[in-house]
Amino acid sequence: MFMVVKLTFYGGVGTIGGNKILLETEDGRVLLDFGRQMNVYSQYFSEFLQMRSKNALRDLLRLEILPKINGIYTPWLVDMTTLFDEGVADKVPMDEAVDYWKSVDVQPCNPTQPFVDGVFVSHAHFDHIQDTSFLDPSIPIYCTKQTEILAKAMSDVSPLGVDDQYYKLTKEAKIKQNMSNPKFDYKVLCPNECVLSEDKHEKCPIIFDPKTKFSFTCEVVPKTRKIISAFEGNVRGIGYKLIPVGHSVPGACSVLLTLPDGRRVLYTGDIRFHGVGEVSIDDYVKAVGEGVDVMITEGTRVGSENVFTEEQVGKDITSDICKCGGLVLISFGWKDLTRFKTVYEASKANNRTLVISPKLAYLLYEMYCNFPSEYSDPRKMDNLKVYLRREGELLYSAADYDKWKLGYLHFHGRNMSKGDRNLVRIAERLGVGGEVGNPKNSLPINDESCNYQEIYDLALHHLKHGIRAYQIRQNPQQYVLMFSFWDANELFDLIPLNVIHDTRYISASTEPFSEEMEIDETKMFQWMNYFKIKYDTEQDHENPTKETKTVFKRRHVSGHAAKPELEKVITKINPKTLIPIHTLNPEKFKEIYQGKIIQPKYAQTIEI
C-alpha cells in the first residue's frame, strides 16, 4: 500500500535555475535545493540597487522571490523585534507599521521542531544554494564534501551578507540603546539612540585552523551551518543516496530518495556527461539502479542537439594560444575546476605560464588541503602563477589588499593585544614585523606543532611570488592570463601606450543568459576594440532561429546535458513518471520520452 507523498515546486518551473522542491511524507519533509531565482531577482535588483539587509527576507517574500512557507526561515529574519533589547520598542513606530518589523503572512522556524528535516543541495551554484542563507540553522544541509568545501571557499572570499550564509553564519547581535558612559558623553552626538551591537565573548577564544595547524585568537567563535556529507543515510524514514555527476563545478550530485513505502524518487540536479574524467551515462544509470518511480530532471539544453566535449575545448584553446604571438587573455569561471585544468594544460602545451586570480588560487588550495589525492598544491604547480593586481592606493602595498588576495589565508587572527595569537605575533617571532622582541609574545620560540615561516609565507604568498602587470608586459608571449569583464581596467596596466602588440582574448565561459550579462558583453567589446585586442566572434549556435547580436566565439561546453544525452539517460532509467524542471522547453521532453510526464506548476502540490 503506497502512502501519500507530496511534491511542491517553488522554483525551477518555467525557468532555468532557482530550484526549490519540497517533498513530504507522512513522517518527514525534505527540500531538494533552495537556490536563488536569478531571473526574477534581477527584474527588481541590480548592482546599485541591493536588497535591504535587515529586511531582506520580508522584502523577498513580498516580491515572491522567496516562497511563503511556514516554519523554515530564521526567526529574526521573519520578525526583527526578536533582536530588540529592552526599551528599543519604545524608540520605533511599532504600532503604526507592524509590517516594518515582522512578516504578517509567514511564521518563523521553531529551531526545536523545524518544518523540514533537511535540505539536499545538489551543487554550489547560487541558483541551487544561495537562498539556504535564509533557512534556520537548525535545518541541516546534505551535500557532498566537495560542495561543502566549495561553499566554505566562496564564503571565505566574499563579504558575509544576509544572503551569503549558505556556509558561514553572521555573528549574533542585538539592537540596543546606545547607553553612553557619562564620562564619555562628549563623544556621543545622540545618546540613547538604537544601534545594532554584535555579541562578543568576554574572553577571546583560541580557534584551531586545520589548514595551517595554528591556533588563532578570534573575537568570537565563528559559526557555520550543520552540513552532513555522508553519501548515504536516512532522514525521518526517507533513505537517501548522493550520486556524483558531471557539472561545471566540483562536487555536483544527484539525489536518490527511497520513501518509507519503498518507492524511489530521483532528483538529477544539474547533469552532464561530456566533461573530462566525469561520470558516464552507463556508470550513472548503474549507480541509480532499477525501479525509479519518479524522475525529476533538469532540461536546460533539451532543445539542443549539439553535444560538445571538454576534450575538444582543450584542443581548440591549445590551438588558439599557439596562434598568438603576444599575451593571451582568457575568461572562465573561477569555480569551474574542470575548465581550469583544460586551460592550464593548454597553457603548458604552449610553454606558457597560466596566471590565475587569487580567488581561484584560494579555492585550489582549499581543495588540495581537503582532497590531496585529487588536487595539487597550487604553490608547487609548474607554469602556474597568481596575478597581483594594483588595488587600494595602487602601490602594490600589503595594506592595499584583502587577506585572501595577499595569500592563501582569509584570516590572520585578532590583533588587539600583544598577547594575541596572530600573524603579527608570528612575524615578531621571525623578526620581520610587528614589535620585534615583544616580551608579551605568547608564541613559543620553538613550536613543533607548526612552522611559523610556512604560515607567514602562506599568508603573503601572492605579495611575494605573484605576477604583476609590469612583469607580464616584459614578456607577454610567456603568459596566459585569467581575465573577465570585471578585470577590464587592468588593461591600462597590461597594455603599454603606443606599442604594437599581439594580444588575443579567448572566451571560455558561458554565453550571456541575462540582460545584465548581455550589456557587460557589449562593454567588453568596447574594451577589446579600444585596446586593439584580437578576438573571434560567432552567432548563438544554441538558438540559430533567434535574433541575436554578435557574441564572442566560445571555447566552452555547457554544464548541462544536451537532448541526445538526456534521451539516453531517461530511456535507460525508464522512470514511471518524469517531471521536467530547470528548463524553458518542457514540451520537448515529449519527443524523447513516451511515458507519463507531469508538468509542474509553481506552488501547486503534486501527489505521487
C-alpha positions as CSV (number, residue, x, y, z in Angstrom):
1,M,0.0,0.0,0.0
2,F,1.5,3.3,-1.1
3,M,1.4,6.2,1.3
4,V,0.5,9.7,0.1
5,V,3.7,11.6,-0.9
6,K,3.5,15.3,-1.9
7,L,5.8,17.3,-4.2
8,T,5.6,21.0,-4.4
9,F,7.8,23.1,-6.7
10,Y,8.7,26.6,-5.5
11,G,11.3,27.2,-8.2
12,G,12.8,25.9,-11.4
13,V,9.3,25.9,-13.0
14,G,9.2,27.5,-16.5
15,T,12.7,28.9,-15.9
16,I,16.3,27.8,-15.6
17,G,17.6,27.7,-12.0
18,G,16.2,28.7,-8.6
19,N,15.2,25.1,-7.8
20,K,13.2,24.7,-4.6
21,I,11.3,21.4,-4.3
22,L,9.5,20.3,-1.2
23,L,8.9,16.5,-0.7
24,E,6.6,15.5,2.1
25,T,5.8,12.1,3.5
26,E,3.6,11.3,6.5
27,D,6.5,11.5,8.8
28,G,9.1,13.7,7.3
29,R,9.8,16.6,4.9
30,V,12.9,17.5,2.9
31,L,13.9,20.2,0.4
32,L,15.7,19.5,-2.8
33,D,17.9,22.5,-3.4
34,F,17.0,26.0,-2.3
35,G,18.5,28.3,-4.9
36,R,18.1,31.9,-6.0
37,Q,15.7,32.6,-8.9
38,M,18.3,34.8,-10.6
39,N,16.0,35.9,-13.5
40,V,13.2,37.1,-11.1
41,Y,15.7,38.7,-8.7
42,S,17.3,40.6,-11.5
43,Q,14.0,42.1,-12.5
44,Y,14.0,44.1,-9.3
45,F,17.6,44.4,-8.1
46,S,20.9,45.3,-9.7
47,E,24.5,46.1,-8.8
48,F,23.5,49.5,-7.5
49,L,20.1,48.6,-6.0
50,Q,20.6,45.8,-3.5
51,M,18.1,44.3,-1.0
52,R,17.9,45.9,2.4
53,S,20.0,43.6,4.6
54,K,17.9,43.9,7.8
55,N,14.6,43.5,5.8
56,A,15.9,41.1,3.1
57,L,13.7,38.1,3.8
58,R,10.5,40.1,4.2
59,D,11.2,42.1,1.0
60,L,11.9,39.0,-1.0
61,L,8.8,37.3,0.3
62,R,6.7,40.3,-0.7
63,L,8.2,40.3,-4.2
64,E,7.5,36.5,-4.3
65,I,11.2,35.8,-5.0
66,L,11.1,33.6,-1.9
67,P,8.2,31.2,-1.2
68,K,5.8,31.7,1.7
69,I,6.5,28.5,3.6
70,N,5.9,28.5,7.4
71,G,8.4,27.1,9.8
72,I,11.7,27.2,7.7
73,Y,13.1,30.7,8.0
74,T,15.5,32.1,10.6
75,P,13.3,33.8,13.3
76,W,15.0,37.2,13.3
77,L,14.7,37.5,9.5
78,V,10.9,36.9,9.9
79,D,10.5,39.0,13.0
80,M,13.1,41.7,13.5
81,T,11.7,42.5,17.0
82,T,13.4,39.3,18.3
83,L,16.6,41.4,18.1
84,F,15.2,44.2,20.2
85,D,16.7,44.7,23.6
86,E,14.7,46.3,26.5
87,G,13.4,49.8,25.6
88,V,14.1,49.6,21.9
89,A,10.4,49.1,21.0
90,D,9.6,52.5,22.6
91,K,12.0,54.2,20.2
92,V,10.4,53.0,16.9
93,P,6.9,53.2,15.4
94,M,5.9,49.7,16.4
95,D,2.1,50.2,16.3
96,E,2.0,52.4,13.3
97,A,3.6,49.9,10.9
98,V,3.8,46.4,12.1
99,D,5.0,45.0,8.8
100,Y,8.1,47.1,9.1
101,W,9.3,44.7,11.7
102,K,7.8,41.3,11.1
103,S,6.2,39.3,8.4
104,V,2.4,39.1,8.6
105,D,2.0,36.0,6.5
106,V,4.9,33.7,7.2
107,Q,5.6,32.0,10.6
108,P,9.3,31.7,11.6
109,C,11.1,28.4,12.2
110,N,10.9,26.8,15.6
111,P,14.5,25.6,16.0
112,T,13.5,22.7,18.2
113,Q,11.0,21.5,15.6
114,P,11.6,22.9,12.1
115,F,9.0,22.3,9.4
116,V,11.6,20.5,7.2
117,D,14.1,17.9,8.3
118,G,16.9,18.7,5.9
119,V,17.8,20.3,2.5
120,F,19.7,18.4,-0.1
121,V,22.0,20.8,-2.1
122,S,23.0,19.3,-5.5
123,H,25.9,21.7,-6.1
124,A,27.3,25.1,-5.1
125,H,25.9,27.3,-7.9
126,F,24.0,30.2,-6.5
127,D,20.8,29.2,-8.3
128,H,20.8,26.0,-6.2
129,I,22.3,27.0,-2.9
130,Q,22.1,30.7,-2.2
131,D,18.7,31.0,-0.6
132,T,19.6,28.4,2.0
133,S,21.0,31.6,3.6
134,F,17.5,32.4,4.9
135,L,16.8,28.9,6.3
136,D,17.1,28.5,10.0
137,P,20.5,27.0,11.0
138,S,18.7,24.1,12.8
139,I,17.9,22.7,9.4
140,P,20.9,20.6,8.3
141,I,22.3,20.7,4.7
142,Y,23.1,17.4,3.0
143,C,25.7,17.6,0.2
144,T,29.0,16.1,-1.0
145,K,32.2,17.0,0.8
146,Q,33.4,18.9,-2.2
147,T,30.3,21.0,-2.3
148,E,30.9,21.8,1.4
149,I,34.5,22.9,0.8
150,L,33.5,24.9,-2.2
151,A,30.8,26.7,-0.2
152,K,33.4,27.4,2.5
153,A,35.8,28.9,0.0
154,M,33.0,31.0,-1.5
155,S,32.2,32.3,1.9
156,D,35.8,33.0,2.8
157,V,36.5,35.2,-0.2
158,S,33.2,37.1,-0.1
159,P,31.7,39.7,2.3
160,L,29.3,37.9,4.7
161,G,25.9,39.4,3.8
162,V,22.5,38.3,4.8
163,D,22.1,36.2,1.6
164,D,25.6,34.7,1.8
165,Q,25.0,32.5,4.8
166,Y,24.9,29.2,2.9
167,Y,28.0,28.1,4.9
168,K,29.2,30.7,7.4
169,L,26.7,32.5,9.7
170,T,26.8,36.1,10.8
171,K,27.6,37.0,14.3
172,E,24.8,37.1,16.8
173,A,23.6,40.6,17.6
174,K,21.1,42.7,19.5
175,I,19.5,46.0,18.8
176,K,20.2,48.1,21.9
177,Q,20.0,51.6,23.1
178,N,23.4,53.3,22.9
179,M,23.7,53.9,26.6
180,S,26.7,56.2,26.8
181,N,29.1,56.4,29.7
182,P,28.6,59.8,31.4
183,K,32.4,60.1,31.5
184,F,32.4,60.0,27.6
185,D,29.1,61.8,26.8
186,Y,31.1,64.4,24.8
187,K,31.8,61.7,22.3
188,V,28.2,60.8,21.6
189,L,26.1,63.2,19.5
190,C,22.8,61.4,20.1
191,P,22.9,59.3,23.3
192,N,20.4,56.5,24.0
193,E,19.6,56.0,20.3
194,C,19.3,52.5,18.8
195,V,22.3,50.6,17.4
196,L,22.9,47.1,16.3
197,S,25.5,45.6,18.6
198,E,27.3,42.3,17.8
199,D,27.8,39.9,20.7
200,K,31.4,39.4,21.7
201,H,32.9,37.0,24.1
202,E,34.4,38.4,27.3
203,K,37.5,36.3,26.8
204,C,38.6,36.0,23.2
205,P,38.6,32.3,22.1
206,I,41.5,30.5,20.5
207,I,40.4,28.7,17.3
208,F,42.5,25.9,15.7
209,D,43.0,26.3,12.0
210,P,43.4,22.9,10.3
211,K,44.9,24.4,7.2
212,T,47.9,26.0,9.0
213,K,47.9,23.8,12.2
214,F,48.0,27.1,14.1
215,S,45.5,28.4,16.7
216,F,44.4,31.9,16.0
217,T,42.8,34.4,18.5
218,C,39.3,35.3,17.5
219,E,36.7,37.9,18.6
220,V,34.0,35.2,18.7
221,V,33.8,31.6,17.8
222,P,32.8,31.5,14.1
223,K,29.5,29.6,13.5
224,T,28.7,27.6,10.4
225,R,25.7,25.6,9.2
226,K,25.3,22.0,10.1
227,I,26.4,20.2,6.9
228,I,26.2,16.4,6.5
229,S,28.4,15.0,3.7
230,A,27.7,11.3,4.1
231,F,26.8,9.8,0.7
232,E,24.1,7.6,2.2
233,G,21.8,7.9,5.1
234,N,18.2,8.4,6.4
235,V,16.2,11.5,7.2
236,R,13.0,10.8,9.1
237,G,12.4,7.5,7.3
238,I,13.5,8.8,3.9
239,G,16.5,7.0,2.7
240,Y,18.9,9.0,0.6
241,K,21.9,8.4,-1.7
242,L,24.1,11.1,-3.3
243,I,25.2,10.1,-6.8
244,P,28.2,12.1,-8.2
245,V,27.6,13.7,-11.6
246,G,29.5,15.8,-14.0
247,H,28.9,19.6,-14.0
248,S,30.8,22.9,-14.2
249,V,31.6,22.9,-10.5
250,P,33.2,20.1,-8.4
251,G,31.1,18.1,-6.1
252,A,27.8,18.1,-8.1
253,C,25.4,15.2,-7.4
254,S,22.0,13.8,-8.0
255,V,19.8,12.8,-5.0
256,L,18.1,9.4,-4.9
257,L,15.4,9.2,-2.3
258,T,13.8,5.9,-1.1
259,L,10.5,6.6,0.5
260,P,9.2,4.6,3.5
261,D,6.9,2.6,1.2
262,G,9.8,1.6,-1.0
263,R,9.2,3.9,-3.9
264,R,12.2,5.8,-5.3
265,V,12.5,9.4,-6.4
266,L,15.5,10.6,-8.4
267,Y,16.3,14.3,-8.5
268,T,19.0,14.8,-11.1
269,G,20.2,18.3,-10.1
270,D,22.3,19.7,-13.0
271,I,24.0,17.0,-15.0
272,R,26.3,16.5,-18.0
273,F,28.2,13.5,-19.4
274,H,30.7,15.2,-21.7
275,G,33.4,16.5,-19.3
276,V,36.9,15.1,-18.9
277,G,37.0,12.2,-16.4
278,E,33.4,12.7,-15.4
279,V,30.7,10.1,-14.8
280,S,29.5,8.3,-17.9
281,I,25.8,7.7,-18.6
282,D,26.2,4.0,-18.1
283,D,28.0,4.5,-14.7
284,Y,25.3,7.0,-13.7
285,V,22.5,4.6,-14.6
286,K,24.2,1.8,-12.8
287,A,24.6,3.9,-9.6
288,V,20.9,4.8,-9.8
289,G,19.8,1.2,-10.2
290,E,16.5,-0.2,-11.4
291,G,13.0,0.8,-10.4
292,V,12.8,4.6,-10.3
293,D,9.2,5.7,-9.8
294,V,9.6,9.5,-10.2
295,M,12.5,11.2,-12.0
296,I,12.8,15.0,-11.6
297,T,15.1,16.0,-14.3
298,E,16.7,19.3,-15.4
299,G,16.3,20.2,-19.1
300,T,18.4,23.3,-19.7
301,R,19.5,22.1,-23.1
302,V,16.7,19.7,-24.0
303,G,16.2,21.8,-27.1
304,S,19.8,21.4,-28.3
305,E,21.1,18.5,-30.4
306,N,24.8,19.6,-30.0
307,V,27.0,17.6,-27.8
308,F,30.4,19.3,-27.3
309,T,33.1,17.7,-25.2
310,E,35.7,19.3,-22.8
311,E,38.4,17.4,-24.7
312,Q,37.5,19.3,-27.9
313,V,37.5,22.6,-26.0
314,G,41.0,21.8,-24.8
315,K,42.2,21.2,-28.4
316,D,40.7,24.5,-29.6
317,I,42.2,26.5,-26.8
318,T,45.6,25.0,-27.3
319,S,45.4,25.9,-31.0
320,D,44.2,29.5,-30.2
321,I,47.1,30.0,-27.8
322,C,49.6,28.6,-30.4
323,K,48.5,31.2,-33.0
324,C,49.0,34.2,-30.7
325,G,52.4,35.9,-30.6
326,G,51.7,38.0,-27.5
327,L,49.6,37.9,-24.3
328,V,46.6,35.7,-24.2
329,L,43.6,36.8,-22.1
330,I,41.1,34.0,-21.3
331,S,37.8,34.1,-19.4
332,F,36.4,31.2,-17.4
333,G,34.5,30.7,-14.2
334,W,36.7,30.5,-11.1
335,K,34.6,27.7,-9.6
336,D,34.9,25.6,-12.8
337,L,37.9,23.5,-11.9
338,T,37.4,21.2,-14.9
339,R,37.8,24.3,-17.2
340,F,40.8,25.5,-15.1
341,K,42.6,22.2,-15.8
342,T,41.8,22.4,-19.5
343,V,43.2,25.9,-19.7
344,Y,46.2,25.0,-17.6
345,E,47.1,22.0,-19.8
346,A,46.6,24.2,-23.0
347,S,49.0,26.8,-21.5
348,K,51.6,24.2,-20.6
349,A,51.4,22.7,-24.1
350,N,52.4,26.1,-25.4
351,N,55.2,26.5,-22.9
352,R,53.3,29.4,-21.2
353,T,52.5,30.2,-17.6
354,L,48.9,30.4,-16.7
355,V,48.3,33.4,-14.4
356,I,45.1,32.9,-12.3
357,S,43.1,35.1,-9.9
358,P,43.6,35.0,-6.1
359,K,40.1,33.7,-5.7
360,L,40.7,30.6,-7.9
361,A,44.1,30.1,-6.2
362,Y,42.4,30.1,-2.8
363,L,39.8,27.5,-4.0
364,L,42.6,25.3,-5.4
365,Y,44.5,25.4,-2.1
366,E,41.3,24.6,-0.1
367,M,40.6,21.6,-2.4
368,Y,44.3,20.5,-2.1
369,C,44.1,20.6,1.7
370,N,40.9,18.6,1.8
371,F,41.5,16.2,-1.2
372,P,45.3,15.9,-1.6
373,S,45.0,12.8,-3.7
374,E,42.8,14.7,-6.3
375,Y,44.2,18.2,-6.3
376,S,47.8,19.5,-6.4
377,D,49.2,22.2,-4.2
378,P,48.9,25.3,-6.5
379,R,52.1,26.8,-4.9
380,K,54.1,23.9,-6.4
381,M,52.5,23.5,-9.8
382,D,54.7,24.3,-12.8
383,N,53.6,27.0,-15.2
384,L,51.1,28.4,-12.7
385,K,51.2,31.9,-11.0
386,V,48.8,34.2,-9.2
387,Y,48.0,37.6,-10.6
388,L,48.6,40.5,-8.2
389,R,46.6,43.5,-9.5
390,R,47.1,47.0,-8.2
391,E,44.4,47.8,-5.6
392,G,43.8,50.4,-2.9
393,E,46.4,53.2,-3.4
394,L,47.8,51.3,-6.4
395,L,51.2,50.9,-4.7
396,Y,51.4,47.1,-4.5
397,S,51.5,47.6,-0.8
398,A,50.3,44.9,1.6
399,A,47.9,47.5,3.0
400,D,46.0,47.6,-0.3
401,Y,44.7,44.0,-0.2
402,D,42.1,41.8,1.5
403,K,43.8,39.0,3.3
404,W,42.9,36.3,0.8
405,K,44.2,38.5,-2.0
406,L,47.6,38.6,-0.3
407,G,48.0,34.9,0.0
408,Y,46.2,31.7,1.0
409,L,44.7,32.8,4.3
410,H,41.4,34.6,4.8
411,F,42.0,35.3,8.4
412,H,45.2,36.5,10.2
413,G,43.9,36.4,13.8
414,R,42.7,39.1,16.2
415,N,45.3,41.8,16.7
416,M,44.1,43.8,19.6
417,S,46.6,42.7,22.2
418,K,50.3,41.9,22.2
419,G,49.4,38.6,23.8
420,D,47.0,37.5,20.9
421,R,47.9,34.6,18.7
422,N,48.0,36.0,15.2
423,L,50.2,36.6,12.1
424,V,51.8,39.7,13.6
425,R,53.0,37.7,16.6
426,I,54.4,35.2,14.1
427,A,56.2,38.0,12.3
428,E,57.7,39.1,15.6
429,R,59.0,35.5,16.2
430,L,60.6,35.6,12.7
431,G,62.0,39.1,13.3
432,V,60.3,40.5,10.2
433,G,57.4,42.5,11.6
434,G,55.3,43.7,14.5
435,E,57.3,44.6,17.5
436,V,60.4,42.5,17.2
437,G,61.4,41.2,20.6
438,N,57.9,41.8,22.0
439,P,58.1,40.5,25.6
440,K,54.4,39.7,25.7
441,N,54.5,37.5,22.6
442,S,52.6,34.4,23.6
443,L,54.0,32.1,21.0
444,P,56.7,29.5,21.9
445,I,60.1,30.2,20.3
446,N,60.2,26.6,19.0
447,D,56.8,25.2,18.2
448,E,56.9,21.7,16.9
449,S,53.2,21.7,16.1
450,C,53.5,24.3,13.3
451,N,56.1,26.0,11.1
452,Y,55.9,29.8,11.7
453,Q,57.8,30.5,8.5
454,E,55.4,28.4,6.4
455,I,52.4,30.2,7.9
456,Y,53.9,33.6,7.2
457,D,54.8,32.6,3.6
458,L,51.3,31.2,3.1
459,A,49.7,34.4,4.2
460,L,51.8,36.6,2.0
461,H,52.4,34.2,-0.9
462,H,50.9,36.3,-3.7
463,L,52.7,39.5,-2.5
464,K,56.0,37.7,-2.6
465,H,55.5,35.3,-5.5
466,G,52.6,36.7,-7.6
467,I,52.9,38.1,-11.1
468,R,52.3,41.8,-11.6
469,A,51.2,43.6,-14.8
470,Y,54.6,45.2,-15.5
471,Q,56.2,41.7,-15.4
472,I,53.7,40.4,-17.9
473,R,54.5,43.5,-20.1
474,Q,58.1,42.5,-20.3
475,N,57.4,39.0,-21.8
476,P,53.7,38.9,-22.8
477,Q,54.3,35.9,-25.1
478,Q,55.1,33.8,-22.0
479,Y,51.7,34.2,-20.3
480,V,48.1,33.2,-20.4
481,L,46.1,35.5,-18.0
482,M,42.7,34.6,-16.5
483,F,40.6,37.6,-17.4
484,S,37.0,38.7,-17.3
485,F,34.9,41.8,-17.8
486,W,35.5,42.7,-14.2
487,D,39.2,42.8,-14.9
488,A,38.9,45.2,-17.9
489,N,40.6,48.1,-16.2
490,E,43.7,46.0,-15.8
491,L,44.3,46.7,-19.5
492,F,45.6,50.1,-18.5
493,D,48.5,48.4,-16.7
494,L,48.9,45.4,-19.1
495,I,48.9,47.2,-22.5
496,P,51.6,49.9,-22.9
497,L,50.8,53.1,-24.6
498,N,51.7,53.5,-28.3
499,V,53.1,50.0,-28.6
500,I,52.1,47.5,-31.3
501,H,51.1,44.2,-29.6
502,D,49.6,40.9,-30.5
503,T,47.2,40.4,-27.6
504,R,44.3,38.0,-28.0
505,Y,41.1,37.4,-25.9
506,I,39.5,33.9,-25.7
507,S,36.1,33.4,-24.1
508,A,36.0,30.1,-22.4
509,S,32.9,30.9,-20.3
510,T,29.2,30.6,-20.7
511,E,27.2,32.8,-23.1
512,P,25.2,35.7,-21.6
513,F,21.9,34.4,-20.1
514,S,20.6,37.7,-18.7
515,E,20.1,41.3,-19.8
516,E,22.9,42.4,-17.5
517,M,25.3,39.9,-18.9
518,E,24.5,41.0,-22.5
519,I,25.2,44.6,-21.5
520,D,28.5,43.5,-20.0
521,E,29.5,41.7,-23.1
522,T,28.7,44.8,-25.2
523,K,31.0,46.7,-22.9
524,M,33.7,44.1,-23.2
525,F,33.7,44.6,-27.0
526,Q,34.4,48.3,-26.3
527,W,37.4,47.5,-24.1
528,M,38.8,45.0,-26.6
529,N,38.4,47.3,-29.6
530,Y,39.9,50.3,-27.8
531,F,43.0,48.5,-26.7
532,K,43.2,46.7,-30.2
533,I,42.9,43.3,-28.7
534,K,42.1,40.5,-31.2
535,Y,39.1,38.1,-30.7
536,D,36.8,35.9,-32.7
537,T,33.0,36.2,-32.9
538,E,30.1,33.9,-33.7
539,Q,26.3,33.8,-33.6
540,D,24.4,31.9,-30.9
541,H,24.7,28.3,-32.1
542,E,22.2,27.1,-29.5
543,N,19.4,29.2,-30.9
544,P,20.0,29.7,-34.6
545,T,16.5,30.9,-35.3
546,K,16.6,33.5,-32.6
547,E,17.6,37.1,-33.5
548,T,20.9,37.5,-31.8
549,K,23.7,40.0,-31.5
550,T,27.3,39.1,-32.4
551,V,29.0,37.5,-29.4
552,F,32.5,36.3,-28.6
553,K,33.2,32.9,-30.1
554,R,33.1,30.5,-27.2
555,R,35.6,27.8,-26.3
556,H,33.1,26.3,-24.0
557,V,30.9,23.3,-23.2
558,S,27.8,23.6,-21.1
559,G,27.4,22.2,-17.6
560,H,24.2,20.6,-18.8
561,A,23.3,17.6,-20.8
562,A,22.0,18.1,-24.4
563,K,18.9,16.4,-25.8
564,P,20.7,13.2,-27.1
565,E,22.3,12.7,-23.6
566,L,19.0,13.3,-21.8
567,E,17.2,10.9,-24.1
568,K,19.7,8.2,-23.5
569,V,19.8,8.5,-19.7
570,I,16.0,8.8,-19.4
571,T,15.5,5.8,-21.6
572,K,17.9,3.7,-19.7
573,I,16.5,4.7,-16.3
574,N,12.9,4.3,-17.6
575,P,11.1,6.0,-14.7
576,K,7.3,5.5,-14.2
577,T,6.8,9.3,-14.1
578,L,9.0,12.1,-15.4
579,I,8.9,15.7,-14.1
580,P,10.9,18.2,-16.1
581,I,12.2,21.3,-14.4
582,H,15.0,23.9,-14.8
583,T,14.1,24.3,-18.5
584,L,12.5,26.8,-20.9
585,N,11.3,23.9,-23.2
586,P,9.5,21.3,-21.1
587,E,7.3,20.3,-24.0
588,K,10.5,18.9,-25.7
589,F,10.5,16.0,-23.3
590,K,7.5,14.5,-25.2
591,E,9.9,13.9,-28.1
592,I,12.3,11.8,-26.0
593,Y,10.1,10.1,-23.5
594,Q,6.8,8.3,-24.2
595,G,5.8,7.6,-20.7
596,K,3.9,9.7,-18.1
597,I,5.1,13.3,-17.9
598,I,3.9,15.8,-15.3
599,Q,4.5,19.5,-16.0
600,P,4.7,21.0,-12.5
601,K,3.2,24.4,-11.7
602,Y,4.5,26.9,-9.2
603,A,3.5,26.2,-5.6
604,Q,0.9,23.6,-6.7
605,T,1.2,20.3,-4.9
606,I,1.5,17.0,-6.8
607,E,0.6,13.8,-5.1
608,I,2.6,10.8,-6.1
